[in-house]
Every structure is written in structure tokens, then in C-alpha cells.
Amino acid sequence: MGKEELQSKLTAIFQKTFNDESLELSDELTANDVENWDSLSHMILIAEVENSFSIKFKLKDLNKMRNVGDMLNIIESKL
Amino acid sequence: MNNYIYRTAELKDISFLVEAIIQAEKSGTDILSYTTLFGLSESKARVLLADMLEEEVEDCDLALSGFMIAEYEGYPVATLNAWLEGKDGLPSTTIKGNLLSFYLPKEAIVKAQSLNELFSDLSIEHISGSLCFGPAYVVPEHEGALLLVKLCQLQIRKHSDALEAYCPIFSNNLSSIQNFKLQNFKVFKEYISHNEEIKNLLPSNKKLLMYKKL
């Protein structure tokens, strides 16, 4: 899967999780930039990502994700 | 008060901390969000909370090292969690969300997905760099000894770099609200959900964010 396709798929997951069709991703985007990105929605976001890409994160992977760019890199490393 | 010893929580305290988190979540009601939101039995929630505390992550609701304990005659009798928000670049909500996503069974997450939108009105902001207070609990026999006041003072002293402190509390948790008022915390913001369903899922449809300049 190319980076563009990966990002497009991830964007759809974010838009669905945060119920915001206008949400656009950038590598620098963090939880502080998105309304209602709380522990519950973060948990749902991670589950959706794992489901969609058929991957399973380790806890140490999750705790390394500072922003969307980190998330993309870790997903890419697991595909 | 001289008979109490105050210290940071350790692995041996986990069963007490699980009880504290459960009671704090219930806020004096019988409603446990781990049951209503995730469909877990209380006993399963207790096992998972212990597992998550054993991970010893830092700076969130479920961070073992953030809990300070009041001990009486060798037993923990009160606790209060606090952390510096976003200290290592991750919001506390993300750290907790990571634990939940890793430990909760798939069906619990699916159940939460269907309810997620109901909680948006009660989603509390966490201000980076501030001192955030989390679960607090005193065993009934030691209520009235001002243990939470003392633990709050110790947490503020421990995090002396913080310039402000916040504490989210359900509005029905009058004893906790009173304890923080004794420390000169004021109600900074109110979060209310008008969705009737919330009353079946959480102890209250109203949360207060209390604030104190340090």
C-alpha cells in the first residue's frame, strides 16, 4: 500500500471516529488539535485502525505515537 | 492526623487502587462506567484495571506512580492521583486510551463505539503543563480526617513546577467537591449533557472542572 493510499484510508477512519467529514490529516496533527479526542475516542480510533489495516499494535508502539506522522510510520512498518 | 503515613503508591497497593478507581468512577452511585459503557462485569473491570496499573505508564488516570497514599497502621486508607499534563508530549487521554485499546476485549470496544457520541458534551479539556487531579478515594472509616486535603497538598508540593491545577469531578460527588474547595479550588467550567441516556451510563450528566492557580 502506497503512502497516499494509506493516508487516505486513515483520513476516512479519523473522519468517522471524530464525526467530522472536513477533518484533514497532516503529519503534525495531534490529539490537542482535534475536538473531543479523549481517551474513549482514542481507544475507538486505535481499534478502527487495527481493524482496517488488519494489524495489532503493541502498547510500546502506541505510546510512541506523538502525532499522525508517527502513526502513519508505525502502520507502514506493520504492513 | 499524626498516625498517618503518606507515600507514593507501589505495586503492592494495586488492589487498593483498583477499589479506589472503582469507587471514584461510581461517585457515590451504583453506576460504573466500565460496566455501562464497555459491558464488563465489575469483577472483570477490576482484573483489567489491575493489569493496566501494572503497566506502570505515567501521567494519566491509570498511572500507578501518580497515586499518593495515606497509610494507617500498615494499610492504605486514602489515595489521590495527580500528574503534570502532557509532560512527555502525550496527553493523558491518549495514554489512557492506549491502555484501554490494548487491554479491553474487542466486544467492549464495539459497545463503546455505539455510545461514543453521547459523551462528547462531557469531554473535559486537559491543559498542557497543568497539574491534573484524577481518581480520589478515602475508605469510609477514615472519612472526616481531611486525608484528601493533605494528599492534595502533597501532590501540589510534589509538582512544584505547575502554575495551575485542574480537577474534573461529577457534580453529584459533593464530598470531593468540598475537599477541593477547602484547598481553594473554584468551579472553572461546567459540562452538561442533555441526553437522557447519559443518566443510565454515568453517575451524573454534569461534570465540573475545578481550578486553582498555584
Interface residues (C-beta under 8 A of the other chain):
Chain A: N19 T30 A31 N32 E35 N36 W37 D38 S39 L40 S41 H42 M43 I44 L45 I46 A47 E50 F57 L59 L62 N63 M65 R66
Chain B: L37 E55 V57 C60 D61 G86 G89 L90 P91 S92 T93 T94 I95 K96 G97 N98 L99 L100 S101 F102 L104 K106 I109 A112 Q113 N116 E117 F119 S120 S123 I124 S128
